[in-house]
Amino acid sequence: MKSLYSVLRKANTFWHELHFVLCFVFVARVKVHEQVRERIEKLLADDALEPGHKLPNENDLATALKVSRTTVRHALKTLEYEGRIERTPGRGTVVRGVRSEQLLGKLAGFTEQMRLRGLAPSSQLIEATRMIPSTPVKALLRLENELVWRIQRVRCADAEPLAVETCYIPCGLLSEEQVANLGNGSLYDLLARRGRAPASSEQSIEAALLNPEEAALLKVSPGRPVLRFERLCFDVRGEPLEFAVSTYRGDKHRVYVLLRR
């Protein structure tokens, strides 16, 4: 029994020591990844690299920083997750532009949001179709027998595709000519000129993955994380104006919420 107890005690000591060593190695590797990430960030800052500028490949970075290629790959993955760079097969690693930001609590259209952040908004009109609304859309917009416009646009900031927006608007609010010109202007400004300015909205946000259709419009690969907004907009009398579903690239858009107690 004494011999068995001695063996078990030694085994327990061994596993404790092994656990300590593994934890030390893990922490050391994490610190190396962080150091490499910080050095690459410094490279971006010192060289004042513009969005779209291509970085050296993993082998060249590993040689220059005197670390393994695996360490560089982990550091680049972190920077990609943070939205600082973009890695695309065949294109390499490039510097990303600034993220757009949205402050919840203020009702503003895409055009106004982008201008407030010093970005140049633009749109590509993909589809504008008169249609019979689905039962959910009909209920949300409180319609009886009226047709709606289904308008799909790609929303861009500084000419870069940022979001896919599909909105439903009663046909009586917009003429065919006005809808056709939505690629060059703001829907909310247009509604305001018609005396139906948006005054309030109900909005929900959820995390989702980019489907193939949206990915093709945004010119990125499917399966990327996105923020999906659903918004029901009302005029000053509380009458529904628009129901919209907007899918924003998760690596290019950030949401802020102002909280007060």
C-alpha positions as CSV (number, residue, x, y, z in Angstrom):
1,M,0.0,0.0,0.0
2,K,2.8,2.4,0.9
3,S,4.5,1.7,-2.5
4,L,1.2,2.3,-4.3
5,Y,0.6,5.6,-2.4
6,S,4.1,6.7,-3.3
7,V,3.5,6.0,-7.0
8,L,0.2,7.8,-7.0
9,R,1.8,10.8,-5.3
10,K,4.6,10.9,-7.8
11,A,2.1,10.7,-10.7
12,N,0.1,13.5,-9.2
13,T,3.2,15.7,-8.9
14,F,4.2,14.9,-12.5
15,W,0.8,15.9,-13.8
16,H,0.8,19.2,-11.8
17,E,4.3,20.0,-13.2
18,L,3.2,19.1,-16.7
19,H,0.1,21.4,-16.4
20,F,2.3,24.2,-15.2
21,V,4.7,23.8,-18.1
22,L,1.9,23.7,-20.6
23,C,0.3,26.8,-19.2
24,F,3.6,28.6,-19.2
25,V,4.2,27.6,-22.9
26,F,0.6,28.7,-23.8
27,V,1.0,32.1,-22.1
28,A,4.4,32.6,-23.7
29,R,3.0,31.9,-27.1
30,V,0.1,34.3,-26.6
31,K,2.5,37.0,-25.6
32,V,4.6,36.4,-28.7
33,H,1.4,36.6,-30.9
34,E,0.5,39.9,-29.2
35,Q,4.0,41.3,-29.6
36,V,4.0,40.4,-33.3
37,R,0.5,41.9,-33.7
38,E,1.7,45.1,-32.1
39,R,4.8,45.2,-34.3
40,I,2.6,44.8,-37.5
41,E,0.3,47.6,-36.2
42,K,3.4,49.8,-35.7
43,L,4.4,48.9,-39.3
44,L,1.0,50.1,-40.5
45,A,1.2,53.3,-38.5
46,D,4.9,54.2,-39.3
47,D,4.5,53.6,-43.0
48,A,1.1,55.4,-43.0
49,L,-0.3,52.7,-45.2
50,E,-3.5,53.7,-47.0
51,P,-6.6,51.3,-47.3
52,G,-6.0,48.8,-50.1
53,H,-2.2,48.8,-49.6
54,K,-0.8,45.3,-49.8
55,L,1.3,43.9,-46.9
56,P,4.3,41.6,-47.3
57,N,3.4,37.9,-47.4
58,E,3.6,35.6,-44.3
59,N,7.1,34.3,-45.1
60,D,8.5,37.8,-45.6
61,L,6.9,39.0,-42.3
62,A,8.2,36.0,-40.4
63,T,11.7,36.6,-41.7
64,A,11.6,40.3,-41.0
65,L,10.2,39.8,-37.5
66,K,12.3,36.7,-36.7
67,V,9.4,34.6,-35.7
68,S,7.7,31.5,-37.1
69,R,5.2,31.7,-39.9
70,T,2.6,30.2,-37.6
71,T,3.0,33.1,-35.1
72,V,2.6,35.6,-38.0
73,R,-0.5,33.8,-39.2
74,H,-2.1,34.0,-35.7
75,A,-1.2,37.7,-35.4
76,L,-2.8,38.4,-38.8
77,K,-5.9,36.5,-37.9
78,T,-6.3,38.8,-34.8
79,L,-5.8,41.9,-36.9
80,E,-8.3,40.6,-39.5
81,Y,-10.9,40.0,-36.7
82,E,-10.3,43.5,-35.5
83,G,-11.0,44.8,-39.0
84,R,-7.6,46.3,-39.5
85,I,-6.7,44.1,-42.5
86,E,-8.3,41.9,-45.0
87,R,-6.9,38.6,-46.3
88,T,-8.2,37.2,-49.6
89,P,-6.9,34.2,-51.5
90,G,-5.0,35.2,-54.6
91,R,-4.9,38.9,-53.5
92,G,-2.9,38.6,-50.3
93,T,-3.3,40.8,-47.2
94,V,-4.4,44.4,-47.6
95,V,-5.0,47.3,-45.2
96,R,-8.7,48.0,-44.5
97,G,-10.4,51.3,-44.4
98,V,-12.1,52.9,-41.4
99,R,-15.2,51.2,-40.0
100,S,-18.5,53.0,-40.3
101,E,-20.3,53.6,-37.0
102,Q,-23.9,53.9,-36.0
103,L,-25.2,55.5,-32.8
104,L,-28.5,54.0,-31.8
105,G,-31.1,56.4,-30.4
106,K,-30.9,58.8,-33.4
107,L,-33.0,58.2,-36.4
108,A,-30.9,58.8,-39.5
109,G,-30.7,57.2,-43.0
110,F,-27.6,55.7,-44.4
111,T,-26.7,58.8,-46.3
112,E,-26.8,61.0,-43.2
113,Q,-24.9,58.4,-41.1
114,M,-22.0,58.2,-43.5
115,R,-21.7,62.0,-44.0
116,L,-21.6,62.5,-40.2
117,R,-18.5,60.3,-40.2
118,G,-16.8,62.0,-43.0
119,L,-17.5,59.2,-45.5
120,A,-18.9,59.6,-49.0
121,P,-22.2,57.7,-49.4
122,S,-23.4,56.2,-52.6
123,S,-25.8,53.5,-53.8
124,Q,-26.2,51.0,-56.5
125,L,-29.9,50.3,-57.4
126,I,-30.2,46.6,-57.9
127,E,-34.0,46.2,-58.1
128,A,-37.1,48.3,-58.0
129,T,-40.3,46.3,-58.4
130,R,-44.0,46.8,-57.8
131,M,-45.4,43.8,-56.0
132,I,-48.2,42.5,-53.8
133,P,-46.8,42.6,-50.3
134,S,-46.4,39.5,-48.3
135,T,-48.7,39.0,-45.3
136,P,-46.1,40.2,-42.7
137,V,-45.1,43.3,-44.8
138,K,-48.8,44.1,-45.4
139,A,-49.5,43.9,-41.6
140,L,-46.4,46.0,-40.7
141,L,-47.3,48.8,-43.2
142,R,-51.0,48.5,-42.3
143,L,-52.0,48.1,-45.9
144,E,-55.2,46.8,-47.4
145,N,-55.0,46.3,-51.2
146,E,-52.2,48.6,-52.0
147,L,-49.1,47.5,-53.9
148,V,-45.6,48.2,-52.5
149,W,-42.2,49.0,-54.0
150,R,-39.6,46.4,-53.3
151,I,-36.3,48.4,-53.6
152,Q,-32.9,46.7,-53.2
153,R,-29.8,48.7,-53.1
154,V,-26.1,48.2,-52.3
155,R,-25.0,50.9,-50.0
156,C,-21.4,52.1,-50.3
157,A,-19.1,54.2,-48.2
158,D,-16.2,55.8,-50.0
159,A,-17.1,53.7,-53.0
160,E,-16.7,50.4,-51.0
161,P,-19.8,48.1,-50.7
162,L,-20.9,48.2,-47.1
163,A,-24.5,46.9,-46.9
164,V,-27.3,45.3,-48.8
165,E,-30.6,47.1,-48.1
166,T,-34.1,45.8,-49.2
167,C,-37.0,48.1,-48.3
168,Y,-40.7,48.0,-48.9
169,I,-42.7,51.2,-49.4
170,P,-46.3,51.8,-50.3
171,C,-46.4,52.7,-54.0
172,G,-48.5,55.8,-53.3
173,L,-45.5,57.4,-51.6
174,L,-43.1,57.3,-54.6
175,S,-43.4,57.7,-58.3
176,E,-41.6,55.4,-60.7
177,E,-39.2,58.2,-61.7
178,Q,-38.4,58.9,-58.1
179,V,-37.7,55.3,-57.4
180,A,-35.4,55.1,-60.5
181,N,-33.3,57.9,-59.1
182,L,-32.7,56.4,-55.7
183,G,-29.3,55.2,-56.8
184,N,-28.2,58.9,-56.5
185,G,-30.0,60.2,-53.5
186,S,-31.5,59.7,-50.0
187,L,-34.8,58.0,-49.6
188,Y,-35.5,59.9,-46.3
189,D,-34.7,63.2,-47.9
190,L,-37.2,62.3,-50.7
191,L,-39.9,61.4,-48.3
192,A,-39.3,64.7,-46.3
193,R,-39.8,66.7,-49.5
194,R,-43.1,65.0,-50.0
195,G,-44.2,66.0,-46.5
196,R,-43.8,62.5,-45.0
197,A,-40.5,62.9,-43.2
198,P,-39.5,59.9,-41.0
199,A,-40.0,60.8,-37.4
200,S,-39.5,57.5,-35.4
201,S,-38.7,53.9,-36.0
202,E,-38.7,50.5,-34.4
203,Q,-35.5,48.5,-35.0
204,S,-34.0,45.2,-34.2
205,I,-30.4,43.9,-34.8
206,E,-29.1,40.3,-35.0
207,A,-25.9,38.6,-35.8
208,A,-26.0,36.5,-39.0
209,L,-23.9,34.9,-41.7
210,L,-23.7,36.3,-45.2
211,N,-25.6,34.3,-47.8
212,P,-24.4,33.8,-51.3
213,E,-26.6,36.4,-52.9
214,E,-25.6,39.1,-50.5
215,A,-21.9,38.1,-50.7
216,A,-22.0,38.5,-54.5
217,L,-23.4,42.0,-54.1
218,L,-20.9,43.0,-51.5
219,K,-18.0,41.3,-53.4
220,V,-16.9,39.1,-50.5
221,S,-17.0,35.4,-49.7
222,P,-20.2,33.9,-48.3
223,G,-20.4,32.9,-44.6
224,R,-18.9,36.0,-43.2
225,P,-20.4,37.5,-40.0
226,V,-22.8,40.4,-40.6
227,L,-25.2,42.6,-38.7
228,R,-28.8,42.4,-39.9
229,F,-31.1,45.3,-39.1
230,E,-34.9,45.3,-39.5
231,R,-36.5,48.7,-39.3
232,L,-40.1,49.9,-39.4
233,C,-40.2,53.6,-39.9
234,F,-43.1,56.0,-39.1
235,D,-44.0,59.6,-39.9
236,V,-44.9,62.2,-37.4
237,R,-48.5,61.0,-37.2
238,G,-47.4,57.5,-36.4
239,E,-48.3,56.1,-39.9
240,P,-45.9,53.4,-41.3
241,L,-43.7,54.6,-44.1
242,E,-41.1,51.9,-44.8
243,F,-40.1,48.4,-43.7
244,A,-36.4,47.7,-44.4
245,V,-34.0,44.9,-43.9
246,S,-30.3,45.9,-44.1
247,T,-27.3,43.6,-44.0
248,Y,-24.1,45.2,-42.9
249,R,-20.6,43.7,-43.2
250,G,-19.6,42.8,-39.6
251,D,-16.0,43.8,-40.3
252,K,-16.9,47.2,-41.6
253,H,-19.7,48.4,-39.3
254,R,-20.0,49.1,-35.6
255,V,-23.0,49.9,-33.4
256,Y,-22.9,52.3,-30.4
257,V,-25.6,52.6,-27.8
258,L,-25.9,55.6,-25.6
259,L,-27.1,54.6,-22.1
260,R,-28.2,56.9,-19.3
261,R,-29.3,56.1,-15.8
